[in-house]
Amino acid sequence: MKMLVTVNISKGFARWKEMAESLNPEMEKVGVKMVWAGTNPEESKIFMVVHMEDASQMKTFGERPDIVKARTEAGADVASTTVVSPIGEDWTPN
């Protein structure tokens, strides 16, 4: 299953991206993979497409104290994390 997720940030996209890249191995261990991420022009909000086998995996992972700490230190407002919508069918043109 894929989901479109958003979170507010305060330290810009580069800092957030650095943190996200560092967490990728941990995410993959629990079956969660970030497919795409982007920011609004002000770099105050991130939009992500995340793939997972079960939505509870992302919630459990995101609530781990070490993950909350890493996200917070990178400027993510963890409490603002919102699932915009599950994604049904998708297409990535070449």
N, C-alpha and C positions, 0 to 999 in steps of 0.2 A: 504494500500500500504506500502511496505517496501523499504527502501533505504539504500545503503552503502555510508557512509559519512566519510570523513577524516578531520582532523585538526592538525596543528602543535602545539606542546606544548614545554614549556621551563622549567617547574618546576617538571617534572617527573609524572609518572602514579599515584602514591599514592595521590598526591595533586589534580590532575585532577579528580580522582575517588571520592574523598571527596566532591568536588564541584558538580559533577554530581549527586551523591546521595542526596545532599541537594536540588537540583533543581527538583528531580523526582516528588514531589507533584505538583509543578507548571506546569510541563510538562503534567502530567496526566489531569490537569484541562482543558487544551486546546486540549486534544485528541492525545497527542504525547507520545509514550512509547519507551524507549531504550530497545532493545531486547538483545543486546550483545555489548561489547566494549573490545578492546584489543590494545596493543601498539607494536611498533617495538622494537627490542632488545635495541636500544639506548634510548628508552623512549622519543623520540622527535616527535612522530606522533601517533595519536590515530585513530583507525578505529572503526566505530560504525555501527551497524544495527539498524535502527530506524523505528518504525511502526507508521503510521499516517493515518487518514482518507483522508486528503488532503495535498499536499505538501506545500501549502501556510501557513498552520498552523505552520510548523516548521520554515519557513522563518520569519513569523510575531513574533513568540516566540523568536527566536534567535536575533532579532533586538531590542527587548525591552531594554531600557537603564539599568534596574536593572540586566538583564540577561547578557548583554554585560560586565557590570562591574564585575559581579561574575566570568564570564569565563576569563576575562582578568587578574583579580587578582590571578586566579588559574594557570596562565601561558599559557592559550590558545591564539593563534594568531587568533583572531576572523575572520580577513580578509582572512585567509587561508582556512576557512571552504569550503569544496568542496564536492558536490554530485558526487561520483564516478560513480554510476549507480543505477537506479531503480532496484528492485529485482522482478522478475516474480515468478516463482515457486521456492520453497525451501524445504529442507528436513533436519531434525535433527535426526540423528541416535541415538538409545538408547545406 
